[in-house]
Amino acid sequence: MRVLDKILRAGEGKVLRKLKALSVQVNALEADFRAMSDEELRDLTPEFRARLEKGETLDDLLPEAFAAVREAATRTLGQRHLRRAGHGRCGTAPGQHRRDEDR
């Protein structure tokens, strides 16, 4: 059973390392996003969309987008609910994005 367990969990370490690196990136942006006004945070959405249209990937935008959402949630809810930098979309990890048109 242990051998089978190890085989089934072989890829988890890689995913966890990616998530840890993402968490470090998001946390490094926290002070910058905390200093933004509410209007500046709102203006990031069209900026992110424009950057996607210009060819940036979702992985490129993920740290900034997550930091923006976390800051907005903190301001709105009064608590920092989004503590871990994971990918909240369908349980996928970074690099495994599924767009609506791919479903």
GUDRENZA-759885 format. One line per 4 residues: number of its first residue (from 1); for each residue x, y, z of N, C-alpha, C. Coordinates in nm, 2 decimals, always signed. Example, Ala and Ser with C-alpha at 12.3 -4.5 7.8 and 13.67 -1.06 7.14 Angstrom:
BEGIN
1 = +1.32 -0.57 +0.78 +1.23 -0.45 +0.78 +1.32 -0.33 +0.78; +1.28 -0.22 +0.71 +1.37 -0.11 +0.71 +1.29 +0.00 +0.79;
***
This chain:
BEGIN
1 = +0.08 -0.12 +0.00 +0.00 +0.00 +0.00 +0.09 +0.13 +0.00; +0.19 +0.13 +0.07 +0.28 +0.25 +0.08 +0.34 +0.28 -0.05; +0.38 +0.18 -0.13 +0.44 +0.20 -0.26 +0.33 +0.27 -0.35; +0.22 +0.21 -0.35 +0.11 +0.27 -0.43 +0.08 +0.41 -0.39;
5 = +0.08 +0.44 -0.26 +0.05 +0.57 -0.21 +0.16 +0.67 -0.26; +0.28 +0.63 -0.26 +0.39 +0.71 -0.30 +0.38 +0.74 -0.45; +0.34 +0.64 -0.53 +0.32 +0.66 -0.67 +0.21 +0.76 -0.70; +0.10 +0.75 -0.63 -0.01 +0.83 -0.65 +0.02 +0.98 -0.61;
9 = +0.11 +1.00 -0.51 +0.14 +1.13 -0.46 +0.26 +1.19 -0.52; +0.32 +1.13 -0.62 +0.45 +1.17 -0.67 +0.45 +1.31 -0.72; +0.34 +1.36 -0.78 +0.34 +1.50 -0.83 +0.31 +1.60 -0.74; +0.26 +1.57 -0.62 +0.22 +1.67 -0.52 +0.33 +1.76 -0.48;
13 = +0.45 +1.71 -0.46 +0.56 +1.80 -0.42 +0.59 +1.91 -0.52; +0.58 +1.88 -0.65 +0.60 +1.98 -0.76 +0.49 +2.09 -0.75; +0.37 +2.04 -0.73 +0.25 +2.14 -0.72 +0.27 +2.23 -0.59; +0.31 +2.17 -0.48 +0.33 +2.24 -0.36 +0.44 +2.34 -0.37;
17 = +0.55 +2.31 -0.44 +0.66 +2.40 -0.47 +0.61 +2.52 -0.55; +0.53 +2.49 -0.65 +0.47 +2.60 -0.74 +0.39 +2.69 -0.65; +0.30 +2.63 -0.57 +0.21 +2.72 -0.49 +0.29 +2.80 -0.38; +0.40 +2.74 -0.33 +0.48 +2.81 -0.23 +0.55 +2.93 -0.30;
21 = +0.60 +2.91 -0.42 +0.66 +3.02 -0.50 +0.56 +3.13 -0.53; +0.44 +3.09 -0.56 +0.33 +3.19 -0.59 +0.30 +3.26 -0.46; +0.29 +3.19 -0.35 +0.26 +3.26 -0.22 +0.36 +3.36 -0.19; +0.49 +3.33 -0.21 +0.60 +3.43 -0.19 +0.58 +3.55 -0.27;
25 = +0.55 +3.53 -0.40 +0.53 +3.65 -0.49 +0.41 +3.73 -0.45; +0.30 +3.67 -0.41 +0.18 +3.75 -0.37 +0.21 +3.82 -0.24; +0.27 +3.76 -0.15 +0.31 +3.83 -0.02 +0.40 +3.95 -0.04; +0.49 +3.94 -0.14 +0.58 +4.04 -0.17 +0.51 +4.17 -0.23;
29 = +0.40 +4.15 -0.29 +0.32 +4.26 -0.34 +0.22 +4.32 -0.25; +0.21 +4.26 -0.13 +0.10 +4.31 -0.03 +0.11 +4.46 +0.00; +0.23 +4.51 +0.03 +0.24 +4.65 +0.07 +0.20 +4.74 -0.04; +0.24 +4.70 -0.17 +0.21 +4.79 -0.28 +0.06 +4.80 -0.30;
33 = -0.01 +4.68 -0.29 -0.16 +4.68 -0.31 -0.23 +4.75 -0.19; -0.18 +4.74 -0.07 -0.24 +4.80 +0.04 -0.23 +4.95 +0.03; -0.13 +5.00 -0.04 -0.11 +5.15 -0.05 -0.21 +5.21 -0.16; -0.27 +5.12 -0.24 -0.36 +5.17 -0.35 -0.49 +5.21 -0.30;
37 = -0.55 +5.31 -0.36 -0.68 +5.35 -0.33 -0.78 +5.25 -0.38; -0.91 +5.26 -0.34 -1.01 +5.17 -0.39 -1.03 +5.18 -0.54; -1.02 +5.30 -0.59 -1.03 +5.33 -0.73 -0.92 +5.27 -0.81; -0.80 +5.28 -0.76 -0.68 +5.22 -0.82 -0.70 +5.06 -0.83;
41 = -0.75 +5.00 -0.72 -0.77 +4.86 -0.72 -0.87 +4.82 -0.83; -0.98 +4.90 -0.84 -1.09 +4.87 -0.94 -1.03 +4.88 -1.08; -0.94 +4.98 -1.10 -0.88 +5.00 -1.23 -0.79 +4.89 -1.28; -0.75 +4.80 -1.19 -0.66 +4.69 -1.23 -0.73 +4.59 -1.32;
45 = -0.86 +4.57 -1.30 -0.94 +4.47 -1.38 -0.92 +4.50 -1.53; -0.95 +4.62 -1.58 -0.94 +4.64 -1.72 -0.79 +4.64 -1.76; -0.70 +4.67 -1.67 -0.56 +4.66 -1.70 -0.52 +4.52 -1.72; -0.56 +4.43 -1.63 -0.53 +4.29 -1.65 -0.59 +4.23 -1.78;
49 = -0.71 +4.27 -1.81 -0.77 +4.22 -1.94 -0.69 +4.27 -2.06; -0.65 +4.39 -2.05 -0.57 +4.44 -2.17 -0.43 +4.37 -2.18; -0.37 +4.34 -2.06 -0.25 +4.26 -2.07 -0.27 +4.12 -2.12; -0.38 +4.06 -2.08 -0.41 +3.93 -2.14 -0.43 +3.93 -2.29;
53 = -0.50 +4.04 -2.34 -0.52 +4.05 -2.48 -0.39 +4.08 -2.56; -0.29 +4.14 -2.49 -0.16 +4.16 -2.55 -0.07 +4.04 -2.54; -0.11 +3.93 -2.48 -0.04 +3.81 -2.49 +0.02 +3.76 -2.36; +0.00 +3.83 -2.25 +0.05 +3.78 -2.12 -0.04 +3.66 -2.08;
57 = +0.01 +3.57 -2.01 -0.06 +3.45 -1.97 -0.13 +3.47 -1.83; -0.22 +3.38 -1.80 -0.28 +3.39 -1.67 -0.18 +3.37 -1.56; -0.08 +3.28 -1.59 +0.02 +3.26 -1.49 +0.10 +3.39 -1.46; +0.12 +3.47 -1.57 +0.20 +3.59 -1.56 +0.12 +3.69 -1.46;
61 = -0.01 +3.69 -1.48 -0.10 +3.78 -1.40 -0.14 +3.74 -1.27; -0.13 +3.61 -1.24 -0.18 +3.55 -1.12 -0.14 +3.61 -0.99; -0.01 +3.63 -0.97 +0.03 +3.69 -0.84 -0.03 +3.83 -0.82; -0.03 +3.92 -0.92 -0.09 +4.05 -0.91 -0.24 +4.04 -0.89;
65 = -0.31 +3.96 -0.97 -0.45 +3.95 -0.96 -0.49 +3.89 -0.82; -0.42 +3.79 -0.77 -0.45 +3.74 -0.64 -0.43 +3.84 -0.53; -0.32 +3.92 -0.54 -0.29 +4.02 -0.44 -0.40 +4.13 -0.44; -0.45 +4.16 -0.56 -0.56 +4.26 -0.57 -0.68 +4.21 -0.51;
69 = -0.72 +4.09 -0.54 -0.84 +4.03 -0.49 -0.83 +4.02 -0.33; -0.72 +3.97 -0.29 -0.70 +3.96 -0.14 -0.71 +4.09 -0.07; -0.65 +4.20 -0.13 -0.66 +4.33 -0.07 -0.81 +4.38 -0.07; -0.88 +4.36 -0.18 -1.02 +4.40 -0.19 -1.10 +4.33 -0.09;
73 = -1.08 +4.20 -0.08 -1.15 +4.12 +0.02 -1.12 +4.17 +0.16; -1.00 +4.20 +0.19 -0.96 +4.25 +0.32 -1.04 +4.38 +0.35; -1.04 +4.47 +0.26 -1.11 +4.60 +0.28 -1.26 +4.58 +0.29; -1.32 +4.49 +0.21 -1.46 +4.47 +0.21 -1.51 +4.39 +0.33;
77 = -1.44 +4.29 +0.36 -1.49 +4.20 +0.47 -1.43 +4.23 +0.60; -1.32 +4.32 +0.60 -1.26 +4.35 +0.73 -1.17 +4.25 +0.78; -1.15 +4.14 +0.71 -1.06 +4.03 +0.75 -0.98 +3.98 +0.63; -0.87 +3.93 +0.66 -0.79 +3.87 +0.55 -0.82 +3.73 +0.53;
81 = -0.93 +3.70 +0.45 -0.98 +3.57 +0.43 -0.89 +3.48 +0.34; -0.83 +3.54 +0.24 -0.76 +3.47 +0.14 -0.61 +3.46 +0.19; -0.58 +3.36 +0.27 -0.45 +3.35 +0.33 -0.35 +3.27 +0.25; -0.40 +3.18 +0.17 -0.30 +3.10 +0.09 -0.32 +3.13 -0.05;
85 = -0.20 +3.14 -0.12 -0.20 +3.17 -0.26 -0.22 +3.04 -0.34; -0.34 +3.00 -0.36 -0.37 +2.89 -0.45 -0.44 +2.94 -0.57; -0.48 +2.85 -0.65 -0.56 +2.89 -0.77 -0.70 +2.85 -0.74; -0.79 +2.95 -0.72 -0.92 +2.92 -0.68 -1.01 +2.88 -0.79;
89 = -0.96 +2.85 -0.91 -1.05 +2.82 -1.02 -1.05 +2.67 -1.05; -1.16 +2.61 -1.01 -1.18 +2.46 -1.03 -1.07 +2.38 -0.97; -1.00 +2.42 -0.87 -0.90 +2.34 -0.81 -0.78 +2.32 -0.89; -0.75 +2.40 -0.99 -0.64 +2.38 -1.07 -0.52 +2.45 -1.01;
93 = -0.40 +2.40 -1.04 -0.28 +2.46 -0.99 -0.22 +2.55 -1.10; -0.13 +2.64 -1.07 -0.07 +2.72 -1.17 -0.02 +2.64 -1.29; -0.04 +2.69 -1.41 +0.00 +2.62 -1.53 -0.11 +2.52 -1.58; -0.21 +2.51 -1.50 -0.32 +2.41 -1.54 -0.45 +2.48 -1.56;
97 = -0.45 +2.60 -1.61 -0.57 +2.68 -1.63 -0.66 +2.62 -1.73; -0.79 +2.64 -1.70 -0.90 +2.60 -1.79 -0.98 +2.72 -1.81; -0.99 +2.76 -1.93 -1.07 +2.87 -1.97 -1.21 +2.82 -1.99; -1.31 +2.91 -1.99 -1.45 +2.87 -2.01 -1.47 +2.80 -2.14;
101 = -1.40 +2.85 -2.25 -1.41 +2.80 -2.38 -1.35 +2.66 -2.39; -1.26 +2.62 -2.30 -1.20 +2.49 -2.30 -1.28 +2.38 -2.24; -1.38 +2.42 -2.17 -1.46 +2.32 -2.09 -1.56 +2.25 -2.18;
***
